[in-house]
Amino acid sequence: MGQVNIIGAGISGLSCAWKLKKLGIDAVVLEESPRAGGVIRTEKINGYLLEWGPNSFQAAPRALEMIEEIGLSEELLAPVPHSPRYVYVNGKLRKFPFGPLGFGGMTRILGELFIRSKSPKDESVGEFFRRRFGRQVHDRLVAPLLTGIYAGNTDNLSIAAVFPRMLEMEQQHGSITGAFLRTFTRRGKATASSSEGRGRRRGTIFSFDNGMETLPSRMAENLNVQYNTGDARIGNGQATVLTVPAYRAAGVLQGKYPKLTQLLENVQYAPMVVAATALPEHSFREPLRGFGFLAPRDQGVHLLGTLFSSALFTGRAPDGQALLTSFVGGAFEPDAVTWSDERIWETVCSELKQVLHTSEMPEPIALLRHTRAIPQYRIGHEQWVAALRLALEETPGLFITANYLEGVSVPACIEQGERTAHAVAEYLRRDA
């Protein structure tokens, strides 16, 4: 079989290489930087464990299986029990999902059962949820949630790409609420009897004792990864898998593959500033508990949200201290990534004090600017993916797997990487 080069040692590239290795195919992973992990990056500063990318991952079955294969099951770290999520509404933190809603919002959820309209060919997330559940549910629940995942504007994000299951429910059942009720009734007993232990993890999140970078670091140790390698070549009879961000992939392909280059240049990213701060635990009126909070755009704060990092996972801060990880910028305020450090710290610290009602001002630890943080699954995303797939069919031996295709989460990238590995293996068999 021919040589396989994987460009990029993020979770997508490493997952692809890991699966290829299991299939008996050796691959070389070429990484431009001196470390593996891509946006998954953990750093320890003055006793605080900081996450500059994903802070956790959903306990999806395939992700947990891979972690077991790698030998990391014993290092999995579950969150502190009973960690609610909050939404900042009208000056208070209110528990997700129903706390932020007034009587009108709750009534509108029940009324969704009687909405008979259906989504047009490609509707935005904002249009879909306002149509089915009303403005309050959208503004106080859906929009903040999507800000937390994509840092995006729901009026630009595609419902078909972001929530395909919701669209399917509407098409098949006419009501999202009704579909959920039917699904819950049908599967309740079956799920309990068939989970075989794995179900205990379903619907929860995890990290690792030493942070999220544990996963890509351990994977890289068992793979052929070449660091500080910026000279990536395409072609010459080898199979090549591009796993780097779209703008970097476009740069690699520029000149030789104009159609692919143009498609990749169309991918838009939301910028983000991540700011880590600390507070003494005694500065809170009550002990800090929970996952964190999200802030709707009409609540008068720049903060998109804040994770209660040390309250969610143990070992994140020195004794007596609380670690908070806050986010500013996104699609609504992209210029925040260019603000001075002083302006960022003034904004983050003053707003945290306001939201959390602390007796002291938070202390800055460190911040990181992501000029291109999260790819945006905009209206027309599915058609764009189809066009990219078609263009790849015209370039045998070239494959792409990345978080701008079929999901931005860590489990989604793992699954995409493995599917790509199977496609590479099939190509090599045909070409042999």
C-alpha positions in Angstrom: 0.0 0.0 0.0 1.1 3.6 -0.6 2.2 6.1 1.9 -0.4 8.0 3.9 0.3 11.6 5.0 -2.0 13.3 7.5 -1.5 17.0 7.7 -2.4 18.3 11.2 -2.1 16.7 14.6 -5.4 18.0 16.0 -8.0 15.5 17.3 -9.3 14.9 13.8 -5.9 14.0 12.3 -4.9 11.9 15.3 -8.2 10.0 15.3 -7.8 9.3 11.6 -4.2 8.0 12.2 -5.3 5.9 15.2 -8.0 4.2 13.2 -5.6 3.6 10.3 -3.2 2.0 12.7 -5.9 -0.3 13.9 -6.6 -1.2 10.3 -3.0 -2.1 9.8 -2.0 1.0 7.9 0.9 3.2 9.0 0.4 6.9 8.6 2.7 9.9 9.1 1.2 12.8 10.9 2.8 16.1 9.9 2.4 18.9 12.4 3.5 22.5 11.9 3.8 23.3 15.6 5.9 21.6 18.3 2.9 20.0 20.0 -0.2 17.8 19.3 -3.7 18.7 20.0 -4.5 21.7 17.8 -7.1 23.8 19.6 -7.2 21.3 22.5 -4.6 22.9 24.7 -4.1 22.7 28.5 -1.7 24.9 30.4 -0.7 25.1 34.1 0.0 28.6 35.5 0.6 29.3 39.2 -1.3 26.3 40.4 -4.3 26.8 38.0 -5.1 24.4 35.2 -6.3 26.4 32.2 -8.1 25.1 29.1 -7.6 27.3 26.0 -9.9 25.2 23.8 -12.5 22.6 24.7 -13.0 22.3 28.5 -14.8 19.0 28.4 -16.3 16.5 26.0 -19.7 14.7 25.8 -19.6 11.1 26.8 -20.4 9.8 23.3 -19.9 6.0 22.9 -17.2 6.0 20.3 -15.1 8.6 22.2 -15.3 6.5 25.3 -14.3 3.4 23.4 -11.3 5.2 21.9 -10.3 6.4 25.4 -10.4 2.9 26.6 -8.3 1.7 23.7 -5.7 4.3 24.4 -5.6 3.3 28.0 -6.9 6.6 29.5 -10.1 5.3 31.2 -8.6 5.5 34.6 -7.7 9.2 34.0 -11.2 10.2 33.1 -12.6 12.9 35.3 -16.3 13.3 35.9 -17.8 16.6 36.9 -18.7 17.5 40.4 -22.3 16.1 40.9 -25.3 18.4 40.6 -23.6 21.0 38.4 -26.4 23.2 37.0 -26.1 25.5 34.1 -27.2 29.1 34.4 -28.4 31.9 32.1 -28.0 35.5 33.2 -31.4 37.2 32.8 -32.5 40.5 34.4 -29.6 40.7 36.7 -29.8 37.2 38.1 -28.4 33.7 37.3 -31.3 31.5 36.6 -31.1 27.7 36.2 -31.2 26.3 32.7 -33.6 25.3 31.1 -36.8 26.8 32.6 -35.4 29.3 35.1 -34.8 32.1 32.5 -38.4 31.8 31.1 -41.4 33.8 32.2 -45.0 32.6 32.1 -45.3 33.5 28.4 -42.2 31.5 27.5 -43.5 28.4 29.3 -46.9 28.7 27.8 -45.4 29.0 24.3 -43.4 25.7 24.8 -46.7 23.9 25.4 -48.2 25.7 22.4 -45.5 24.2 20.2 -47.5 21.0 20.0 -50.1 22.8 17.9 -47.7 24.6 15.4 -48.2 23.0 12.0 -45.8 25.0 9.9 -42.7 23.2 8.6 -39.2 24.4 7.8 -38.5 25.7 4.3 -35.5 24.2 2.4 -32.8 25.9 4.4 -33.9 27.8 7.5 -31.8 29.5 10.1 -31.7 28.3 13.7 -33.2 31.6 14.8 -36.1 31.4 12.4 -36.8 27.8 13.3 -36.9 28.2 17.0 -38.8 31.5 17.0 -41.4 29.9 14.7 -41.8 26.8 16.8 -41.2 28.0 20.4 -41.5 31.8 20.3 -39.0 34.7 20.8 -38.4 34.2 24.6 -37.3 30.6 24.3 -35.1 31.5 21.4 -33.5 34.6 23.0 -33.1 33.2 26.5 -32.3 29.6 25.8 -31.4 28.7 22.3 -29.3 31.8 21.3 -27.1 31.6 24.4 -26.7 27.9 24.0 -25.5 28.3 20.4 -23.3 31.2 21.5 -21.6 28.7 23.9 -21.1 26.1 21.1 -20.4 28.2 18.0 -20.0 31.8 19.2 -22.4 32.4 16.4 -25.5 34.3 15.4 -28.5 32.0 15.2 -29.9 34.0 12.2 -26.9 32.9 10.2 -26.5 29.3 11.4 -28.3 26.6 9.5 -30.9 24.5 11.4 -30.2 21.6 9.0 -26.5 21.6 9.8 -26.6 22.5 13.5 -29.7 20.6 14.6 -30.6 18.1 11.9 -32.4 15.9 14.4 -34.8 18.7 15.3 -35.6 19.2 11.6 -36.2 15.5 11.2 -38.5 15.5 14.2 -40.6 18.3 12.7 -40.8 16.6 9.3 -41.8 13.2 10.8 -43.9 14.2 13.8 -45.0 17.8 13.2 -44.0 18.8 16.7 -40.6 18.8 18.5 -42.3 18.5 21.9 -44.5 15.6 20.8 -41.5 13.8 19.3 -39.5 14.1 22.5 -42.4 12.8 24.5 -42.9 9.8 22.2 -39.2 9.0 22.1 -38.9 9.3 25.9 -41.9 7.0 26.4 -40.7 4.4 23.9 -37.0 4.2 24.9 -37.1 4.7 28.6 -37.2 1.1 29.6 -35.1 -0.1 26.6 -32.3 2.3 27.5 -32.3 1.2 31.1 -32.0 -2.5 30.2 -29.5 -2.2 27.3 -27.0 0.3 28.5 -24.7 -2.4 30.1 -23.0 0.2 32.2 -22.1 2.5 29.4 -25.5 4.2 29.7 -24.4 5.6 33.1 -22.1 7.9 31.1 -24.6 8.9 28.5 -25.6 12.5 28.5 -22.8 13.6 30.8 -19.4 15.3 30.2 -15.9 14.4 31.1 -12.4 15.7 31.2 -9.1 14.2 32.5 -7.2 14.6 35.7 -4.6 16.7 33.9 -6.8 18.4 31.5 -8.1 17.9 27.9 -4.7 17.9 26.3 -4.1 14.5 27.9 -6.1 12.8 25.1 -4.2 14.1 22.0 -0.8 13.8 23.9 -1.4 10.2 24.7 -2.6 9.4 21.2 0.5 11.2 19.7 2.8 9.1 21.8 1.5 6.0 20.0 1.6 7.4 16.5 4.2 8.6 14.0 3.9 12.3 14.5 6.6 14.6 13.0 6.6 18.1 14.6 7.7 21.5 13.2 7.0 20.2 9.7 5.5 23.0 7.6 6.5 21.7 4.2 3.4 19.5 3.4 3.2 18.2 -0.2 0.1 16.9 -1.9 0.1 14.2 -4.5 3.1 12.1 -5.8 1.0 8.9 -5.6 0.4 9.1 -1.8 -2.9 9.4 0.1 -3.1 12.7 1.9 -5.6 13.7 4.6 -6.0 17.4 5.3 -7.2 18.0 8.9 -6.0 21.6 9.5 -8.4 24.6 9.6 -10.0 25.6 6.3 -7.9 28.7 5.7 -4.7 26.7 6.2 -6.0 23.8 4.0 -6.7 26.4 1.3 -3.1 27.6 1.6 -1.8 24.1 1.1 -4.0 23.5 -1.9 -3.6 26.9 -3.5 -2.4 26.9 -7.1 -2.9 23.1 -7.7 -6.5 22.7 -6.7 -8.4 26.0 -7.4 -11.9 24.6 -7.0 -11.1 23.1 -3.5 -9.2 26.2 -2.6 -12.2 28.5 -3.4 -14.6 26.3 -1.4 -12.3 26.3 1.6 -11.8 30.0 1.5 -15.6 30.4 2.0 -15.5 29.0 5.5 -16.0 31.7 8.1 -14.8 31.6 11.7 -15.9 33.4 14.8 -13.1 35.1 16.8 -12.9 34.6 20.5 -11.0 35.8 23.5 -10.6 33.4 26.4 -9.8 35.0 29.7 -9.0 33.1 32.9 -9.5 34.8 36.3 -9.3 33.8 39.9 -11.3 34.7 43.0 -11.0 33.6 46.7 -13.8 31.3 47.5 -14.8 33.5 50.5 -15.7 36.3 48.0 -18.8 34.5 46.9 -22.1 35.0 48.8 -22.6 31.2 48.5 -20.2 28.5 47.5 -19.7 28.5 43.8 -21.5 25.5 42.2 -22.4 24.6 38.6 -21.2 24.4 35.1 -21.2 28.1 34.5 -23.4 30.7 32.9 -24.4 32.0 29.5 -25.4 35.6 28.8 -28.1 36.6 26.2 -27.0 39.5 24.0 -29.8 41.8 25.3 -28.6 41.6 29.0 -26.1 44.5 28.8 -22.9 42.6 29.2 -20.0 41.8 26.8 -19.4 38.4 28.3 -20.7 35.5 26.2 -20.5 33.2 29.2 -18.2 31.9 31.9 -17.3 28.4 33.0 -17.0 27.7 36.7 -13.9 25.7 35.9 -12.8 24.8 39.5 -16.4 24.1 40.6 -17.0 21.8 37.7 -13.9 19.7 37.9 -11.6 19.1 40.8 -7.9 20.0 40.7 -8.3 23.1 38.7 -7.2 25.7 41.3 -5.2 26.0 44.5 -7.1 25.4 47.8 -9.4 28.3 48.7 -9.4 29.7 45.2 -11.9 29.6 42.3 -11.0 29.5 38.6 -13.3 31.1 36.1 -12.9 30.8 32.3 -14.7 33.6 30.4 -15.4 34.2 26.8 -15.7 37.5 24.9 -16.2 38.2 21.2 -17.9 35.8 18.8 -20.0 36.7 15.8 -21.7 39.5 17.6 -18.6 41.4 18.7 -15.7 40.2 16.5 -13.6 43.3 17.1 -13.1 42.2 20.8 -10.2 40.1 19.7 -8.3 43.3 18.8 -9.0 45.0 22.2 -6.1 45.9 24.4 -5.3 43.6 27.3 -6.4 46.4 29.7 -9.8 46.8 28.0 -10.4 43.0 28.1 -9.5 42.7 31.7 -11.6 45.7 32.7 -14.6 44.2 30.8 -14.2 40.7 32.1 -13.4 41.4 35.7 -16.1 44.2 36.2 -18.8 42.1 34.5 -17.9 39.0 36.5 -18.2 41.0 39.7 -21.5 42.3 38.6 -23.0 39.0 37.5 -21.7 36.9 40.4 -22.1 39.6 43.1 -18.6 38.9 44.5 -17.1 41.0 47.3 -13.8 41.3 45.5 -12.7 42.0 41.9 -11.5 38.9 40.0 -7.8 38.6 39.5 -6.5 38.2 35.9 -4.4 35.0 35.3 -4.0 34.8 31.5 -5.8 35.3 28.3 -5.7 33.9 24.8 -6.9 35.4 21.5 -8.3 33.1 18.9 -8.7 35.2 15.7 -10.4 32.3 14.0 -11.8 30.2 16.8 -15.0 28.3 15.7 -16.2 27.5 12.1 -19.7 28.8 11.4 -22.2 26.3 10.0 -24.0 29.0 8.0 -27.2 28.7 5.9 -26.3 26.6 2.9 -23.7 24.6 4.8 -25.0 21.2 3.6 -24.9 22.3 0.0 -21.3 23.6 0.6 -20.3 20.2 2.1 -21.8 18.4 -0.9 -19.9 20.6 -3.3 -16.6 19.9 -1.3 -17.3 16.2 -1.4 -17.8 16.4 -5.2 -14.6 18.3 -5.7 -12.7 15.7 -3.6 -14.0 13.0 -5.9 -12.2 14.7 -8.7 -8.9 14.5 -6.7 -8.2 10.8 -6.0 -6.0 10.2 -2.9 -6.9 13.5 -1.3 -9.2 13.5 1.8 -10.4 16.2 4.2 -11.6 15.7 7.8 -12.0 18.6 10.2 -14.4 20.4 12.5 -15.9 22.6 9.8 -17.6 19.7 8.1 -19.9 17.6 10.3 -19.6 18.8 13.9 -17.3 21.0 16.0 -17.3 18.8 19.2 -14.5 16.5 20.2 -16.6 13.3 19.7 -17.8 14.6 16.3 -14.2 15.1 15.2 -13.2 11.6 16.4 -16.1 10.0 14.5 -15.3 12.0 11.3 -11.6 11.1 11.6 -12.4 7.4 11.8 -14.8 7.5 8.9 -12.1 9.2 6.8 -9.7 6.5 7.9 -12.0 3.8 6.4 -12.3 5.8 3.2 -8.5 6.0 3.0 -8.2 2.3 3.6 -10.7 1.6 0.8 -8.9 3.9 -1.6 -5.6 2.1 -0.9 -7.1 -1.3 -1.5 -8.5 -0.1 -4.8 -5.2 1.5 -5.8 -3.1 -1.5 -4.8 
